[in-house]
Amino acid sequence: KRVRTIAIVVILNLIAIVAAVYLAEAVFTYDAWWNGLGTGDRIKEAAIKAGGDWDVREKAQVIADLRKEGKDAFPTFAPSVYLDDNGIDYKGQKWFLFGGVSNTYNVFCQEMGPWSVYLSDEHGFNNTKGLYDPDKLDVAIIGDSFAHGACLPPGKDVAGLLRAGGYRALNLGIGGTGPLIYLAVQREYVKPLRPKKVFWLFYAVDIRDVVYENVAPTLRRYYEDPNFSQDLINRQPEVDTLLRSFLENEFEQRLQKLTTSRQERQKIVKARLINEWLHLTRVQERIRQFGGRDTVYEGREAQKLALVERVVGQARAEVQSWGGEFIFVYLPDWYFYAREYDSYGIKIDSNFLLRQDVLKRVREMGIPVIDVQGEIFDKNPDPLSLYNWRMYGHYTPQGYKLIADRLLDYMRSQSK
């Protein structure tokens, strides 16, 4: 009888151990699944969990609804969609375009709950109209989605807040872009206007974008030839015709293809995760990594830094050519505050995304630097509160306001 009791206890303990191991594997698998979700899905999940008022429509439905109201509506898009093709074929030549269709409703993104929609200006950017007069502009803002005003109501982007502060400020931000496109946008739309100041909002991940963009010969020409331009600011009717055709036809096809592949990928990932859970894949990984893990480096560090230095130097020289001032603004990434490792397995440290190297090189060039990470986010007792729903993505309206206030302080101090 005692042997039987001992056997039962042993069996129950074994069952408990196996259950605990599979439970641990389930936790690790859920973490892998969550990390595998797109940014939008993670934010949506967090927003709904927090009781946010979330618009359940997809972007395509928002556009369709606007068109039913008689509004000329299009999705925003990143020029990177035709990066590998070096632009769009039109009239026997390649066009590399940056803004959207002018004077149309642009459906941007969704992080706070409602969809972000704005009416584009004369050249397809997120501005009020009437800002393109030469020698009358106080400041131009250049950058990616953080300059563009991602997921914000109209006027709450950095340039919009500067206009509310009394300055003629032009937003030339474009989501999903990096430094080579910043330089191209400056050449095409800022140089003809000759503003007093140009702020480059350099988002931490731009250190990677600069290499991806360098594959396009047209983008390389902007830093190889200081006189190269497509003269886009004077060709808006042609730009609009080309973009309308692209967005109504090729872009929709690419979007549908992307949606289909994403759905297929989700099925594959789900099946793979189930199989890995059954084989305790992640528990085995944790055991192998016990006592430390392999170090993963950024990669191509020298190439990235050299490209950033060359492009930023070209941009500064160009702004100085008309007597303007070029200011470099460094924006932090969510991983700095939220994780020990990023999604590539790179350890988060003080030089994550080559931050210290970038700032050192820019300062050595004699360029004024506004370090938003060091001056604002690092000093905030809860920096994650400045990201929507504390998730990877863009800043809250309060985060953008803190940045705009810092830029306003800089401009006011320079005018004394």
Salt bridges, closest charged atoms under 4 A:
ASP55 OD2 - ARG57 NH2 2.81
ASP65 OD2 - ARG57 NH1 2.79
GLU69 OE1 - LYS71 NZ 3.46
ASP72 OD2 - ARG244 NH2 2.45
ASP85 OD2 - ARG254 NH2 3.15
ASP89 OD1 - LYS94 NZ 3.35
GLU111 OE2 - HIS394 ND1 2.79
ASP135 OD2 - ARG194 NH2 2.79
ASP138 OD1 - LYS196 NZ 3.28
GLU238 OE2 - LYS91 NZ 3.88
GLU238 OE1 - ARG235 NE 3.50
GLU248 OE2 - ARG67 NH2 3.25
GLU250 OE2 - ARG254 NH2 2.36
GLU264 OE2 - LYS267 NZ 3.87
GLU276 OE2 - ARG272 NH1 3.17
GLU276 OE1 - ARG282 NH1 2.61
GLU298 OE2 - ARG208 NE 2.82
GLU298 OE2 - LYS304 NZ 2.74
GLU309 OE1 - ARG361 NH1 2.95
GLU318 OE1 - ARG187 NE 2.34
GLU325 OE1 - LYS197 NZ 2.57
GLU340 OE2 - LYS347 NZ 3.41
ASP342 OD2 - ARG208 NH2 3.06
GLU364 OE2 - LYS360 NZ 2.63
ASP371 OD2 - ARG355 NH2 2.88
GLU375 OE1 - ARG406 NE 2.54
ASP382 OD2 - ARG390 NH1 2.80
ASP405 OD2 - LYS401 NZ 2.94
